[in-house]
C-alpha cells in the first residue's frame, strides 16, 4: 500500500524583525526576512515520523502558497526529509485572507493527490488557526485537530488531544486533515546531507490558472477580511524607576495598580 501525505507550510515574516504594513495595509514582506513558520516544522516532523514508522510506501509532499521567496520555506522542509514540494505562486494572490488561502490550498491538495493532510496548529504571523478546519470542509473529509500525538494505521489516523483537564483519543478514516501542536515532538534539524539532497528534490510550480481559480476569488478584492486602519507602535519611552527608601513596595504596588496589572 501507499500513503500520500501533504504538509501545508507557510513562509512567514521573522517575528524578531521589525515588521511594518505596506501602503495597502498588507504586511510589507520586502522589509523583513522570512522563514518557515516554526509551528509548521512540527507538522513536517510528524509527517516524517509517520513515514519512518510505516511499513507502507509513504510519500511526503510539502505545499505552500506565497511569493517567490516562499521557496526558502519549502527548501527547509525538503532538507528535513520531505520528498517533494509544490509552490503556488501568482501575483493575484497578494492580500489573500484565510478563506482564499484555504481555497487555493484545497485545489492544490486535490491536484497533488493525498490521503492525509497535516498542518501546524496556526501560523506564527496570522495565528488564526482555522485553515485546517476550512481545508477539511472544502475537501469534504474529517478533521482531527490540535493533536499532540499522531499515527496512521490500517487506513485510520489516530491522535491524542491534550486539554487543560483531560486528554482525548481521536481517530478518523482516511482521507483526513489533521493539525498538530508544538507539543507533538521537537522538529529535527536538517543535516548537511539533507541540505544537499534538498537541492535535487523536485519543486512543482503552479499558478491560479493551473488550479482553475479565478483571480477575483482571491487577493485583496476577494478577501472576506481586510485591515482598515493601522497605527505605528508608539516609540518606547524611559521606564519608571522606583527608589526604595522604605516605601518601595508601596510605590511598586501603586504603579502596578495604576497600570491595571493587579
Backbone as CSV, one residue per row, in Angstrom:
resi,resn,N_x,N_y,N_z,CA_x,CA_y,CA_z,C_x,C_y,C_z
1,UNK,0.835,-1.201,0.000,0.000,0.000,0.000,0.869,1.251,0.000
2,UNK,0.275,2.367,-0.410,0.994,3.631,-0.409,0.191,4.658,0.386
3,UNK,0.902,5.609,0.933,0.273,6.669,1.723,0.836,7.999,1.257
4,UNK,-0.041,8.879,0.801,0.369,10.191,0.317,0.038,11.241,1.380
5,UNK,1.071,11.853,1.926,0.899,12.889,2.949,1.258,14.238,2.341
6,UNK,0.358,15.197,2.497,0.629,16.571,2.094,0.716,17.427,3.358
7,UNK,1.819,18.123,3.514,2.014,19.003,4.663,1.922,20.444,4.179
8,UNK,0.986,21.201,4.743,0.877,22.609,4.377,1.830,23.424,5.242
9,UNK,2.636,24.252,4.608,3.605,25.074,5.332,3.482,26.516,4.855
10,UNK,3.947,27.434,5.693,3.833,28.859,5.363,5.160,29.570,5.561
11,UNK,5.440,30.461,4.622,6.601,31.342,4.693,6.152,32.618,5.392
12,UNK,6.709,32.891,6.572,6.227,33.989,7.406,7.350,34.988,7.692
13,UNK,6.979,36.241,8.002,7.999,37.213,8.405,8.641,36.796,9.731
14,UNK,9.924,37.011,9.852,10.646,36.700,11.078,10.072,37.551,12.223
15,UNK,9.581,36.875,13.265,8.951,37.588,14.377,9.937,38.467,15.139
16,UNK,11.227,38.194,14.993,12.225,39.014,15.686,12.582,40.269,14.886
17,UNK,12.073,40.361,13.657,12.361,41.517,12.823,11.395,42.661,13.099
18,UNK,11.683,43.808,12.505,10.844,44.990,12.665,9.829,44.999,11.529
19,UNK,8.606,44.561,11.826,7.596,44.385,10.793,6.735,45.642,10.625
20,UNK,6.335,45.876,9.368,5.525,47.051,9.055,4.451,46.674,8.039
21,UNK,3.443,47.560,7.939,2.439,47.426,6.900,2.881,48.200,5.665
22,UNK,2.531,47.660,4.493,2.748,48.378,3.242,1.621,49.398,3.056
23,UNK,1.662,50.130,1.958,0.653,51.167,1.715,-0.758,50.597,1.622
24,UNK,-0.899,49.346,1.164,-2.233,48.747,1.059,-2.641,48.014,2.329
25,UNK,-1.887,48.219,3.420,-2.164,47.635,4.737,-2.057,46.120,4.751
26,UNK,-1.229,45.586,3.861,-0.782,44.209,3.985,0.635,44.246,4.541
27,UNK,1.099,43.110,5.050,2.436,43.080,5.632,3.485,43.343,4.562
28,UNK,4.396,44.259,4.848,5.491,44.575,3.932,6.549,43.485,4.038
29,UNK,6.470,42.514,3.160,7.377,41.367,3.227,8.764,41.692,2.694
30,UNK,8.889,42.767,1.937,10.201,43.153,1.424,11.053,43.815,2.499
31,UNK,10.412,44.179,3.609,11.099,44.946,4.647,11.616,44.068,5.787
32,UNK,11.368,42.766,5.712,11.769,41.875,6.797,12.090,40.500,6.233
33,UNK,13.043,39.811,6.842,13.385,38.461,6.408,12.233,37.503,6.698
34,UNK,12.157,36.441,5.914,11.128,35.428,6.108,11.735,34.076,6.403
35,UNK,10.883,33.163,6.868,11.335,31.807,7.184,10.139,30.865,7.257
36,UNK,10.425,29.580,7.353,9.382,28.573,7.541,8.774,28.746,8.922
37,UNK,7.444,28.871,8.989,6.769,29.038,10.269,7.170,27.912,11.222
38,UNK,7.608,28.293,12.414,8.079,27.304,13.381,7.009,26.263,13.693
39,UNK,5.756,26.683,13.776,4.692,25.735,14.097,4.459,24.735,12.969
40,UNK,4.817,25.104,11.748,4.700,24.170,10.633,5.828,23.139,10.628
41,UNK,6.944,23.466,11.282,8.026,22.492,11.391,7.558,21.247,12.144
42,UNK,6.668,21.431,13.116,6.141,20.286,13.860,5.296,19.392,12.946
43,UNK,4.567,20.009,12.012,3.771,19.231,11.065,4.667,18.417,10.149
44,UNK,5.749,19.036,9.662,6.706,18.306,8.830,7.309,17.144,9.611
45,UNK,7.675,17.394,10.855,8.272,16.354,11.696,7.335,15.167,11.865
46,UNK,6.060,15.428,12.130,5.113,14.328,12.324,4.900,13.542,11.039
47,UNK,4.896,14.215,9.899,4.789,13.502,8.631,5.984,12.585,8.414
48,UNK,7.169,13.083,8.743,8.379,12.273,8.578,8.391,11.093,9.540
49,UNK,7.903,11.296,10.755,7.851,10.185,11.705,6.869,9.105,11.252
50,UNK,5.729,9.545,10.704,4.773,8.566,10.174,5.418,7.764,9.053
51,UNK,6.166,8.460,8.181,6.843,7.788,7.079,7.873,6.783,7.585
52,UNK,8.650,7.177,8.582,9.713,6.315,9.098,9.172,5.104,9.847
53,UNK,7.994,5.248,10.456,7.424,4.164,11.261,6.429,3.305,10.501
54,UNK,6.245,3.583,9.220,5.243,2.868,8.442,5.864,1.759,7.611
55,UNK,5.106,0.681,7.451,5.518,-0.401,6.558,5.086,-0.130,5.121
56,UNK,4.251,0.906,4.959,3.766,1.261,3.632,4.767,2.170,2.921
57,UNK,4.536,2.340,1.637,5.327,3.277,0.835,4.732,4.666,1.046
58,UNK,5.450,5.529,1.766,4.929,6.854,2.129,5.649,7.934,1.339
59,UNK,4.874,8.845,0.778,5.428,9.998,0.070,4.971,11.264,0.783
60,UNK,5.924,12.108,1.168,5.633,13.354,1.886,5.856,14.541,0.954
61,UNK,4.788,15.273,0.690,4.849,16.466,-0.149,4.584,17.692,0.718
62,UNK,5.426,18.711,0.595,5.181,19.961,1.311,4.613,20.970,0.317
63,UNK,3.622,21.721,0.779,2.871,22.635,-0.082,2.816,24.009,0.553
64,UNK,3.122,25.030,-0.233,2.996,26.392,0.272,2.365,27.281,-0.779
65,UNK,1.722,28.349,-0.300,1.164,29.398,-1.152,1.862,30.695,-0.746
66,UNK,2.553,31.326,-1.683,3.277,32.530,-1.303,4.145,33.074,-2.424
67,UNK,4.867,34.159,-2.142,5.724,34.785,-3.149,6.934,33.923,-3.464
68,UNK,7.777,34.423,-4.352,8.940,33.652,-4.806,9.827,33.208,-3.649
69,UNK,10.008,34.087,-2.658,10.878,33.752,-1.538,10.341,32.600,-0.696
70,UNK,9.069,32.245,-0.872,8.494,31.143,-0.109,9.173,29.817,-0.425
71,UNK,9.928,29.787,-1.527,10.698,28.576,-1.835,11.677,28.254,-0.708
72,UNK,12.098,29.266,0.040,13.023,29.024,1.151,12.370,28.138,2.211
73,UNK,11.077,28.344,2.440,10.357,27.501,3.407,10.276,26.062,2.904
74,UNK,10.041,25.919,1.610,9.974,24.571,1.036,11.323,23.875,1.115
75,UNK,12.401,24.609,0.842,13.737,24.007,0.890,14.071,23.553,2.317
76,UNK,13.630,24.324,3.298,13.876,23.911,4.687,13.159,22.592,4.965
77,UNK,11.903,22.483,4.541,11.144,21.252,4.769,11.735,20.080,3.994
78,UNK,12.200,20.341,2.776,12.831,19.281,1.989,14.140,18.829,2.626
79,UNK,14.877,19.766,3.189,16.143,19.402,3.834,15.900,18.611,5.120
80,UNK,14.722,18.773,5.721,14.373,17.965,6.891,14.093,16.523,6.492
81,UNK,13.646,16.310,5.227,13.414,14.949,4.770,12.198,14.743,3.900
82,UNK,11.398,15.795,3.655,10.247,15.651,2.759,10.718,15.253,1.369
83,UNK,9.837,14.593,0.608,10.228,14.024,-0.683,10.141,15.008,-1.841
84,UNK,9.113,15.849,-1.838,8.939,16.811,-2.933,8.100,17.974,-2.439
85,UNK,7.992,19.000,-3.291,7.310,20.218,-2.858,6.460,20.783,-3.981
86,UNK,5.444,21.535,-3.575,4.585,22.264,-4.509,4.514,23.709,-4.049
87,UNK,4.776,24.626,-4.967,4.739,26.060,-4.664,3.683,26.715,-5.544
88,UNK,2.654,27.275,-4.908,1.632,28.019,-5.640,1.988,29.495,-5.546
89,UNK,2.311,30.091,-6.687,2.736,31.489,-6.739,1.998,32.204,-7.855
90,UNK,1.419,33.348,-7.517,0.697,34.136,-8.510,0.568,35.554,-7.971
91,UNK,0.820,36.548,-8.811,0.729,37.936,-8.364,-0.662,38.276,-7.843
92,UNK,-1.686,37.635,-8.377,-3.060,37.921,-7.954,-3.378,37.380,-6.561
93,UNK,-2.468,36.634,-5.967,-2.682,36.113,-4.607,-2.358,37.143,-3.532
94,UNK,-1.742,38.239,-3.896,-1.345,39.246,-2.912,-2.549,39.729,-2.109
95,UNK,-2.446,39.648,-0.796,-3.517,40.115,0.081,-4.592,39.095,0.376
96,UNK,-4.420,37.853,-0.069,-5.421,36.816,0.165,-5.555,36.509,1.658
97,UNK,-6.805,36.387,2.141,-7.025,36.061,3.553,-7.143,34.547,3.724
98,UNK,-7.506,34.112,4.940,-7.541,32.672,5.218,-8.595,31.948,4.388
99,UNK,-9.691,32.629,4.063,-10.732,31.989,3.255,-10.193,31.680,1.856
100,UNK,-9.570,32.673,1.240,-9.000,32.455,-0.080,-7.833,31.488,-0.061
101,UNK,-7.020,31.588,0.984,-5.880,30.671,1.113,-6.343,29.226,1.201
102,UNK,-7.397,28.998,1.967,-7.909,27.624,2.103,-8.415,27.099,0.765
103,UNK,-8.996,27.981,-0.066,-9.451,27.570,-1.396,-8.268,27.133,-2.252
104,UNK,-7.219,27.952,-2.268,-6.045,27.640,-3.074,-5.385,26.351,-2.594
105,UNK,-5.233,26.228,-1.277,-4.622,25.018,-0.727,-5.445,23.777,-1.069
106,UNK,-6.755,23.877,-0.946,-7.611,22.719,-1.220,-7.491,22.279,-2.674
107,UNK,-7.501,23.246,-3.590,-7.369,22.918,-5.012,-6.013,22.274,-5.294
108,UNK,-4.959,22.810,-4.649,-3.614,22.267,-4.868,-3.492,20.866,-4.274
109,UNK,-4.096,20.648,-3.125,-4.046,19.329,-2.487,-4.759,18.297,-3.354
110,UNK,-5.901,18.679,-3.891,-6.631,17.758,-4.770,-5.829,17.456,-6.030
111,UNK,-5.163,18.467,-6.572,-4.368,18.263,-7.789,-3.156,17.385,-7.509
112,UNK,-2.548,17.571,-6.330,-1.363,16.782,-5.975,-1.710,15.342,-5.648
113,UNK,-2.913,15.134,-5.094,-3.315,13.811,-4.628,-2.891,13.595,-3.193
114,UNK,-3.775,13.053,-2.369,-3.461,12.940,-0.945,-4.292,11.843,-0.285
115,UNK,-3.780,11.360,0.818,-4.534,10.517,1.738,-4.657,11.197,3.099
116,UNK,-3.623,11.973,3.450,-3.606,12.667,4.739,-2.985,14.043,4.553
117,UNK,-3.640,15.049,5.132,-3.103,16.413,5.147,-2.717,16.742,6.586
118,UNK,-1.508,17.248,6.782,-1.047,17.629,8.114,-0.684,19.109,8.100
119,UNK,-1.208,19.840,9.080,-0.921,21.265,9.213,-0.429,21.558,10.617
120,UNK,0.238,22.698,10.766,0.542,23.186,12.093,-0.720,23.719,12.757
121,UNK,-0.642,24.013,14.033,-1.829,24.463,14.768,-2.238,25.882,14.377
122,UNK,-1.305,26.683,13.869,-1.567,28.052,13.429,-0.299,28.556,12.759
123,UNK,-0.409,29.665,12.052,0.793,30.307,11.531,1.298,31.294,12.569
124,UNK,2.580,31.573,12.544,3.145,32.466,13.553,2.964,33.933,13.201
125,UNK,2.385,34.225,12.024,2.099,35.630,11.711,0.621,35.961,11.892
126,UNK,-0.269,35.204,11.250,-1.699,35.474,11.383,-2.324,34.873,12.626
127,UNK,-1.834,33.699,13.043,-2.285,32.965,14.243,-3.792,32.733,14.277
128,UNK,-4.444,32.645,13.124,-5.888,32.407,13.113,-6.213,30.968,13.531
129,UNK,-5.439,30.020,13.041,-5.638,28.627,13.437,-6.860,27.966,12.840
130,UNK,-7.436,28.530,11.771,-8.672,27.986,11.211,-8.474,27.269,9.874
131,UNK,-7.284,27.362,9.290,-7.074,26.776,7.965,-7.322,25.267,7.937
132,UNK,-6.868,24.477,8.928,-7.157,23.039,8.875,-8.650,22.729,8.798
133,UNK,-9.459,23.442,9.585,-10.911,23.213,9.549,-11.499,23.630,8.209
134,UNK,-11.043,24.755,7.667,-11.524,25.199,6.358,-11.135,24.212,5.266
135,UNK,-9.916,23.673,5.366,-9.478,22.677,4.384,-10.348,21.429,4.429
136,UNK,-10.612,20.940,5.638,-11.429,19.738,5.782,-12.818,19.953,5.182
137,UNK,-13.380,21.139,5.398,-14.700,21.453,4.843,-14.657,21.492,3.321
138,UNK,-13.648,22.143,2.774,-13.556,22.242,1.306,-13.281,20.888,0.663
139,UNK,-12.487,20.066,1.321,-12.155,18.744,0.780,-13.242,17.715,1.063
140,UNK,-14.125,18.018,2.012,-15.196,17.090,2.354,-14.703,15.860,3.098
141,UNK,-13.710,16.059,3.990,-13.135,14.941,4.738,-13.140,15.280,6.228
142,UNK,-12.945,14.278,7.093,-12.919,14.539,8.541,-11.709,15.378,8.935
143,UNK,-11.841,16.097,10.051,-10.716,16.828,10.624,-10.479,16.349,12.051
144,UNK,-9.205,16.177,12.394,-8.798,15.823,13.755,-7.697,16.816,14.111
145,UNK,-8.021,17.810,14.908,-7.132,18.948,15.081,-6.489,19.004,16.462
146,UNK,-5.430,19.826,16.528,-4.712,20.138,17.769,-4.221,18.869,18.469
147,UNK,-3.543,18.029,17.719,-3.036,16.773,18.258,-1.619,16.942,18.799
148,UNK,-1.367,16.327,19.931,-0.011,16.294,20.470,0.652,14.952,20.184
149,UNK,-0.106,14.047,19.601,0.422,12.722,19.211,-0.407,12.240,18.032
150,UNK,0.240,11.705,16.987,-0.488,11.275,15.794,0.176,10.046,15.195
151,UNK,-0.651,9.146,14.662,-0.144,7.948,13.997,-1.169,7.512,12.948
152,UNK,-0.718,6.679,12.019,-1.590,6.146,10.972,-1.459,4.639,10.948
153,UNK,-2.610,3.966,10.938,-2.598,2.503,10.925,-3.860,1.987,10.253
154,UNK,-3.686,1.100,9.274,-4.810,0.430,8.617,-5.866,1.413,8.111
155,UNK,-5.419,2.452,7.433,-6.353,3.401,6.846,-7.028,4.336,7.820
156,UNK,-6.488,4.437,9.026,-7.072,5.299,10.052,-5.980,6.162,10.667
157,UNK,-6.271,7.446,10.850,-5.362,8.332,11.559,-5.861,8.466,12.989
158,UNK,-4.938,8.307,13.936,-5.283,8.365,15.349,-4.412,9.421,16.032
159,UNK,-4.946,10.016,17.087,-4.166,11.016,17.785,-4.715,11.348,19.150
160,UNK,-3.904,12.051,19.916,-4.289,12.482,21.265,-4.328,14.002,21.309
161,UNK,-5.436,14.519,21.804,-5.579,15.957,22.009,-5.586,16.224,23.517
162,UNK,-4.635,17.042,23.950,-4.495,17.342,25.366,-5.190,18.648,25.706
163,UNK,-6.081,18.599,26.700,-6.738,19.797,27.187,-6.233,20.163,28.564
164,UNK,-6.824,21.172,29.161,-6.394,21.614,30.485,-6.685,20.581,31.557
165,UNK,-7.802,19.877,31.403,-8.217,18.955,32.456,-8.212,17.491,32.030
166,UNK,-8.134,17.230,30.730,-8.209,15.843,30.268,-7.605,15.726,28.877
167,UNK,-7.359,14.492,28.465,-6.872,14.201,27.124,-7.899,13.357,26.397
168,UNK,-8.029,13.591,25.083,-8.968,12.839,24.265,-8.204,11.980,23.268
169,UNK,-8.684,10.786,23.037,-8.157,9.923,21.992,-9.107,10.012,20.807
170,UNK,-8.592,10.439,19.673,-9.425,10.698,18.498,-8.940,9.878,17.314
171,UNK,-9.843,9.606,16.383,-9.440,8.911,15.168,-10.407,9.254,14.041
172,UNK,-9.940,9.066,12.821,-10.761,9.315,11.643,-10.262,8.439,10.509
173,UNK,-11.181,8.052,9.653,-10.812,7.266,8.480,-10.176,8.183,7.438
174,UNK,-9.164,7.672,6.756,-8.541,8.426,5.678,-9.434,8.421,4.448
175,UNK,-9.411,9.478,3.641,-8.576,10.680,3.756,-9.067,11.603,4.863
176,UNK,-8.151,12.381,5.420,-8.479,13.262,6.534,-7.491,14.412,6.607
177,UNK,-7.851,15.403,7.416,-6.986,16.545,7.707,-6.709,16.558,9.199
178,UNK,-5.446,16.696,9.578,-5.095,16.821,10.991,-4.207,18.044,11.176
179,UNK,-4.215,18.583,12.387,-3.241,19.609,12.756,-2.561,19.172,14.038
180,UNK,-1.310,19.572,14.193,-0.527,19.153,15.354,-0.029,20.384,16.100
181,UNK,0.140,20.233,17.405,0.582,21.342,18.240,2.098,21.325,18.411
182,UNK,2.588,22.331,19.123,4.025,22.389,19.400,4.438,21.436,20.509
183,UNK,3.482,20.632,20.999,3.793,19.595,21.987,3.908,18.215,21.343
184,UNK,3.859,18.166,20.017,3.857,16.873,19.330,5.242,16.260,19.183
185,UNK,6.280,17.023,19.447,7.631,16.486,19.336,8.550,17.479,18.657
186,UNK,9.735,17.633,19.192,10.679,18.609,18.670,11.025,18.304,17.212
187,UNK,10.984,19.331,16.373,11.317,19.151,14.964,12.825,18.962,14.797
188,UNK,13.205,18.094,13.897,14.613,17.779,13.671,15.330,18.915,12.955
189,UNK,16.634,18.977,13.148,17.461,19.933,12.409,17.897,19.288,11.101
190,UNK,17.879,20.032,10.012,18.362,19.472,8.745,19.852,19.126,8.851
191,UNK,20.222,17.959,8.382,21.622,17.571,8.351,22.264,18.130,7.088
192,UNK,23.590,18.115,7.040,24.288,18.582,5.839,23.885,17.729,4.639
193,UNK,23.757,16.425,4.868,23.332,15.527,3.795,21.929,15.887,3.318
194,UNK,21.042,16.216,4.278,19.679,16.584,3.921,19.628,17.891,3.146
195,UNK,20.461,18.836,3.535,20.510,20.132,2.846,20.978,19.948,1.400
196,UNK,21.973,19.125,1.205,22.490,18.882,-0.145,21.461,18.112,-0.973
197,UNK,20.807,17.131,-0.348,19.812,16.331,-1.074,18.611,17.174,-1.488
198,UNK,18.261,18.187,-0.666,17.096,19.031,-0.945,17.244,19.780,-2.258
199,UNK,18.484,20.066,-2.653,18.721,20.818,-3.884,18.314,20.028,-5.123
200,UNK,18.225,18.709,-4.995,17.897,17.858,-6.133,16.441,17.393,-6.110
201,UNK,15.715,17.717,-5.060,14.324,17.269,-4.956,13.408,18.172,-5.771
202,UNK,12.367,17.592,-6.377,11.510,18.385,-7.281,10.625,19.383,-6.539
203,UNK,10.525,20.586,-7.105,9.610,21.617,-6.612,8.702,22.000,-7.775
204,UNK,7.442,21.597,-7.670,6.468,21.891,-8.724,5.896,23.285,-8.515
205,UNK,5.818,24.088,-9.584,5.302,25.449,-9.509,3.951,25.525,-10.210
206,UNK,2.934,26.017,-9.501,1.596,26.188,-10.062,1.134,27.624,-9.845
207,UNK,0.262,28.093,-10.732,-0.374,29.388,-10.535,-1.886,29.190,-10.496
208,UNK,-2.632,30.280,-10.444,-4.085,30.172,-10.309,-4.724,29.457,-11.496
209,UNK,-4.199,29.683,-12.684,-4.776,29.022,-13.858,-4.596,27.509,-13.792
210,UNK,-3.487,27.067,-13.225,-3.262,25.625,-13.079,-4.291,24.997,-12.151
211,UNK,-4.783,25.796,-11.194,-5.752,25.299,-10.211,-7.186,25.664,-10.579
212,UNK,-7.361,26.310,-11.739,-8.687,26.722,-12.234,-9.411,27.599,-11.216
213,UNK,-8.671,28.591,-10.703,-9.223,29.555,-9.752,-9.211,30.932,-10.407
214,UNK,-10.341,31.636,-10.343,-10.418,32.988,-10.883,-9.742,33.966,-9.936
215,UNK,-9.101,34.967,-10.494,-8.366,35.949,-9.698,-9.277,36.689,-8.724
216,UNK,-10.551,36.899,-9.088,-11.447,37.647,-8.200,-11.893,36.834,-6.982
217,UNK,-11.507,35.565,-6.912,-11.830,34.750,-5.735,-10.777,34.890,-4.640
218,UNK,-9.655,35.502,-4.987,-8.547,35.627,-4.043,-8.039,37.067,-4.064
219,UNK,-6.897,37.296,-3.406,-6.333,38.635,-3.372,-7.123,39.562,-2.466
220,UNK,-6.728,40.809,-2.434,-7.397,41.791,-1.585,-8.868,41.959,-1.952
221,UNK,-9.159,41.993,-3.251,-10.546,42.190,-3.680,-11.436,41.009,-3.323
222,UNK,-10.855,39.823,-3.266,-11.653,38.649,-2.937,-11.651,38.278,-1.470
223,UNK,-10.954,39.051,-0.661,-10.837,38.722,0.762,-12.115,39.049,1.526
224,UNK,-12.441,38.197,2.465,-13.574,38.425,3.356,-13.173,39.328,4.522
225,UNK,-11.898,39.418,4.779,-11.402,40.245,5.881,-10.313,41.170,5.366
226,UNK,-10.296,42.395,5.874,-9.296,43.370,5.475,-8.916,44.237,6.666
227,UNK,-7.717,44.797,6.629,-7.279,45.769,7.630,-7.695,47.150,7.134
228,UNK,-8.516,47.848,7.927,-8.991,49.179,7.529,-8.019,50.282,7.920
229,UNK,-7.487,50.197,9.127,-6.559,51.216,9.607,-5.468,50.552,10.436
230,UNK,-4.335,51.220,10.540,-3.226,50.724,11.353,-2.378,51.902,11.792
231,UNK,-1.914,51.867,13.005,-1.050,52.913,13.549,0.286,52.313,13.942
232,UNK,1.321,53.095,13.783,2.649,52.658,14.204,2.676,52.481,15.715
233,UNK,3.393,51.473,16.163,3.547,51.268,17.592,4.278,52.471,18.197
234,UNK,3.793,52.989,19.333,4.458,54.158,19.942,5.914,53.837,20.270
235,UNK,6.755,54.859,20.150,8.166,54.679,20.477,8.314,54.322,21.945
236,UNK,9.270,53.475,22.226,9.499,53.056,23.612,10.020,54.237,24.431
237,UNK,9.413,54.426,25.592,9.812,55.527,26.471,10.616,54.988,27.649
238,UNK,11.248,55.908,28.360,12.022,55.502,29.532,11.097,54.923,30.598
239,UNK,11.553,53.913,31.279,10.750,53.290,32.322,10.689,54.133,33.589
240,UNK,9.811,53.712,34.490,9.684,54.390,35.778,10.614,53.725,36.787
241,UNK,11.449,54.509,37.414,12.398,53.990,38.403,11.848,54.249,39.803
242,UNK,11.747,53.200,40.583,11.291,53.311,41.974,12.503,53.184,42.881
243,UNK,12.809,54.244,43.596,13.927,54.231,44.527,13.410,53.855,45.908
244,UNK,13.917,52.765,46.422,13.401,52.236,47.689,14.085,52.934,48.875
245,UNK,13.295,53.740,49.546,13.763,54.372,50.785,12.803,54.038,51.932
246,UNK,12.327,52.785,51.867,11.396,52.324,52.879,9.965,52.224,52.378
247,UNK,9.672,52.893,51.237,8.319,52.886,50.682,8.292,52.253,49.279
248,UNK,9.378,51.530,48.930,9.483,50.968,47.587,8.368,49.999,47.249
249,UNK,8.047,49.121,48.196,6.990,48.137,47.952,5.652,48.793,47.703
250,UNK,5.363,49.834,48.491,4.093,50.550,48.341,4.039,51.254,46.991
251,UNK,5.149,51.905,46.602,5.185,52.603,45.321,5.032,51.633,44.155
252,UNK,5.666,50.469,44.281,5.566,49.468,43.227,4.132,48.969,43.096
253,UNK,3.467,48.720,44.225,2.081,48.264,44.206,1.172,49.318,43.583
254,UNK,1.410,50.580,43.929,0.593,51.654,43.378,0.791,51.783,41.867
255,UNK,2.051,51.604,41.413,2.324,51.677,39.981,1.616,50.544,39.224
256,UNK,1.714,49.337,39.758,1.075,48.185,39.120,-0.433,48.336,39.076
257,UNK,-0.986,48.859,40.174,-2.439,49.082,40.222,-2.846,50.160,39.233
258,UNK,-2.025,51.216,39.123,-2.335,52.284,38.191,-2.309,51.840,36.743
259,UNK,-1.461,50.861,36.434,-1.376,50.301,35.075,-2.350,49.149,34.871
260,UNK,-3.142,48.853,35.909,-4.139,47.781,35.891,-3.501,46.410,35.662
261,UNK,-2.262,46.249,36.196,-1.623,44.944,36.148,-2.083,44.070,37.306
262,UNK,-2.555,44.700,38.376,-3.091,43.954,39.519,-4.425,44.565,39.913
